[in-house]
Amino acid sequence: MAKHFAIDGIDSSGKGVATNAAKTFFEEQGKKVFDLREYWKDHDDYPDISEYDVIIGTEPTFSALGKKIRFEMIKNKTQHTHEEITEAYANDRKEQLEKAILPALKQNKIVIQERCVISAMVYQTCIGLTHEFIKNLEGNQVAFKNPPEVLIITTVNPENAIKRLDTRDKKDDAIFEKLDFLKKAEDKFESDFVETHLPKTKVIRFNTNPPKTPEDTKQEVYKILKENS
């Protein structure tokens, strides 16, 4: 039976750990899982997913447009405007929805997204863009018409998120990875801002602050998936 999950939160809140836990959960059930994040390490297109039971996606993607966003547009010294970046995110979102997520759901597959359209509303309103501008972009209109059934939000103290970012081997050098910005974003993720924009989605939050460990995150995700699959 088709099921659409998304996992979201601020940078270094534990989204990746949670998404990997979801992947392991379904693999342990004997399901065939296709991870677009892994596929995109060597490709920048969309594959045939027909033989798989579970599809793992991410935003931005690592397709051609997604790579441009990740490795050029959101870098600290970017020459792109906030409007250009937001529109690129929306176009990338639309492409993933139309080429992977919606076809998978139509084929009664399970979809796990690391980030979804609520990130656009949180992050882009935090940089000063209006709700109307964000929601009127075509890609975001498609996303709001096809919201996740269940949204898992990993919450964290922004100071702890910054500490994790500072110790991480992979340095994204992204414009969003600043304490003041992450405080604004976290406030929105923890408020009814999320439910207001995704009224048909079941929203589940859990915190990943120390002394919580990645294993604790894994067990939280397992519990949620068992109760909502």
N, C-alpha and C positions, 0 to 999 in steps of 0.2 A: 504494500500500500504506500502511495506517495506521502512523503513527509518532508517539510522544509524547515530546517533549523538554521539559525544564524548565531554567531558568537561575536560579541563586540565589547568595546571598552577603550580606554585611553591607551596610548603607547606603553608597552611594558606592564600591562595590567595582568597578563597571563593568558591572552587570547590564543597565542600559538600553542601553549601547553594544553589548553582546553580543547582546541581543535584536534591536536594529535591524540588526545585522550578519546575523543569521539571516534576518530579513525580506528584506534585500537579496539574500542568497545565493539564496533560492528565487525571488525576482522575476527574477533574472538567468537562472534556468533556464526562464523562461517560464511559471511557475506563477501562478495567480490567488491573490493573498494578501489575506485580510481581517483588518484590524487592529482588534480590539475597542477598543484604547486610543484610536484615532482616532475610531471610531464614538461612543464614550461622551463625546466633547467636546460633542456636541449631543443626545445621547439618554441615557436611564438604564434602557433595557430591553435585550432580546436580539433580534437580527435573524435573518432567514432566511439561513443560511450555505450552502445547498445547492449554489450555483453555484461555490463557491470550492474551491481545492485545499489551501490552507494557512490555518490560523486562528492568530492571535496573541492571547493572553490575558494577564492580569496579576492579581496579588493584592496588596492588596485590589483589587477591581474599581472601576470608576467607575459601576456601576449605583447604584440608589437607596441600597441598604444599604452598598455600598462607599464611596460619597461620605460617608455618615454616619461611617464608620470613619475615613476620611482627614481629613475637615475638622472633625470634632468629637471623636470618641472617643479618638484617640491624641494630641491636642494636649497640650502641657506642662501646661496648667491644667485638664486633664480632671477631671470629677467622677465618671467611671465607674471601677468597680473592675477589677482585672486579669482577674477571672473574667468579667465582662460583656464586656470587650473581646475576650477569647479566644473566647467563645461567638459573638460577632458575626462574627469572622473565620471561624469554622467554618461559620456559616450562609451567609455570602457565598461561601465556597469550595464548599459544596454546591450552591448555586444555579448557579454558573458551570460546575461539573462536569456537572450534570444538563441545563442549557439550552444549553451550547455545546460543552464538551470531549468528553463521552461521545458525544453525537450525531455530532460531527465524526469521531471515531475509528470509530464504527459505519459511517460513510459512506466509510471508507478514506481519510480526509484526514490531513494532517500537522498536528500541534498543537505550538505553541511557547508555553510559559508563562513569564512573568517572575515568579518566585517560585512555590512550591508548598507542600505540606503540611509539608515539612521546616523551613520558616521558622517554623511554629507550634511545632514541637518545640524548635528552637534558641532562639527569642526568648522564648517563654512559660516554658520551664524556666529561662532566665536571670533572669526576674523572680520566680521562686520557686514557680511552679505545678508540680504533680507530673505525671509522665508519664501516670499513670492518668487524671487529670482531663482532660488534653488529648486523649488517645486515645479516651476514652469519649464525647466530643461527637459527635453524629450526623454532622455534616459532615465531621469528620476521619476517622470510620470509613469513609465513602464514599471519601475521598481515599486512605486506606491500602489499600483494596481495589482501587484503580485508580491505582497509582503510575506516574510517568513511566518510560519504558524507559531513557532516558538523562538524567542530571542533570549539567549543567555548573555548576561552582562557581567563581566568580571570587573569588580570594583576594587580600587586601591587608593591609598593615600598618595597624592601626586609626588610628595617628597620621596616616598619609597620607589615610585616609578622612575624618578630621575636617578636614584642610586643604582637601580637595575640597568638603566641605559648607560650609565658611566662605566659599569663593569662588563658590559656586553662586548664580545669580540666583534660582532657585526655593527659597525657604526653607520647609521643611515644618513647622518648630517641633514636631517629633515627640518623644515621650517616649523613644524608643529612640536618638536621635542624641547620645549622650554617650559619652565616651572609655572610661570604665570598663565600661559596658555592652557597647560594641562589642568590647572586648578579650575579654570572656567569650564573646560570640557567635562571634567569629572563631576562638577556640580550638576551639569545637564544630564549626564548618564545616570546619576543617582536620583534625579527628580522625575516628576510626572511628565516632563518634557517628552520623554520617550513614548509613554502611553498616549499622549496627546496626538502625536504624529503617526503612531502605529496602533490605532484603537482595536484592530481585529487580531492583534498578535498577543500571545501569552508571553509576558516578560518575567524572567526569573533572574534575580541578582544573587551573587555571592561574592564575598570579599577574599582577596588573596594576600592581604597584609601579613607580614611576619607576626607570629611565628609560623604561619601557614606555609606549607611546602608544596612543590609541584605534585607530590603524591596526594596531598589533600585536594588540590584542584582536580586531579584525575578522579578521585572518589566522588567529588561533588558532581562532576559531569556524568559519571556512570549512573549515579542516583537519578539525575534529571532525565537521562535517556531511558532508563528503565521505566520511569513513571510516565513518560510522554511519547514513547515509540509505538 
